[in-house]
Structures are given as C-alpha cells and as structure tokens.
Amino acid sequence: MNTKSIIAIILILLVVIFTIQNTEVVTIKFLTYKLSMSRVLVILGCFLIGLASGMLLAFRHKRKQ
C-alpha cells in the first residue's frame, strides 16, 4: 500500500468513528426548508459531497494536463 491509501483509510475510519458517536437528531434549516434527520446522515452526506467534489476536481485537473 502506498502512503495515500493509508492516509485515506485512516481518514475514513476517523469519519466513521466520529459519525457513530453523533447519533442525535438535528434540524437543518436552508432558506425556507426545514429537515430533521440524524446527525450521522448529515456528517456522512457532507463527507460524501466533499469527497465527490475533490475527486471531480482532481479528475478535471488530470484531464487538462
């Protein structure tokens, strides 16, 4: 395994541990919308959006070179 893979695995494990410890229900307000959901889903959703954004930007950057 290379260094990037090890760092990625460690980060994913930290996110999973963090989300498991935060299971309360929270209310999300965005403009006129209100949504109540588990904090775990909010954290994982934000993590996945960030992961997808980073991968998309990295892919576009590689394609330009």
C-alpha positions in Angstrom: 0.0 0.0 0.0 1.2 3.5 -0.7 1.1 6.4 1.6 -2.0 8.0 0.0 -4.0 4.8 0.5 -3.0 4.5 4.2 -3.9 8.2 4.8 -7.3 7.7 3.1 -8.1 4.6 5.1 -7.2 6.4 8.4 -9.4 9.5 7.4 -12.3 7.3 6.5 -12.0 5.4 9.8 -11.9 8.7 11.8 -15.0 9.9 10.0 -16.9 6.6 10.7 -15.9 6.8 14.4 -17.0 10.4 14.6 -20.3 9.7 13.0 -21.1 6.7 15.2 -20.6 8.9 18.2 -23.0 11.6 17.0 -26.4 10.0 16.6 -28.7 12.8 17.8 -31.5 14.1 15.6 -30.8 17.6 14.3 -32.9 20.1 12.4 -31.4 21.6 9.2 -32.7 24.9 8.0 -32.0 26.1 4.5 -33.9 29.1 3.1 -37.5 28.1 3.7 -36.9 24.4 4.2 -36.6 22.5 7.5 -35.4 19.0 7.7 -34.9 16.8 10.8 -32.5 13.9 10.4 -29.9 12.0 12.3 -26.6 13.9 12.7 -24.8 10.8 11.3 -26.6 11.3 8.0 -25.7 15.0 7.9 -22.0 14.3 8.6 -21.8 11.4 6.1 -23.6 13.4 3.5 -21.2 16.3 3.9 -18.3 14.0 3.8 -19.5 12.3 0.6 -20.2 15.6 -1.1 -16.7 16.8 -0.3 -15.2 13.5 -1.4 -17.1 13.6 -4.7 -16.2 17.3 -5.3 -12.5 16.6 -4.6 -12.5 13.6 -7.0 -14.2 15.5 -9.7 -11.8 18.4 -9.4 -8.8 16.1 -9.4 -10.2 14.3 -12.5 -10.7 17.5 -14.4 -7.2 18.7 -13.4 -5.6 15.5 -14.7 -7.6 15.7 -17.9 -6.3 19.2 -18.7 -2.6 18.1 -18.3 
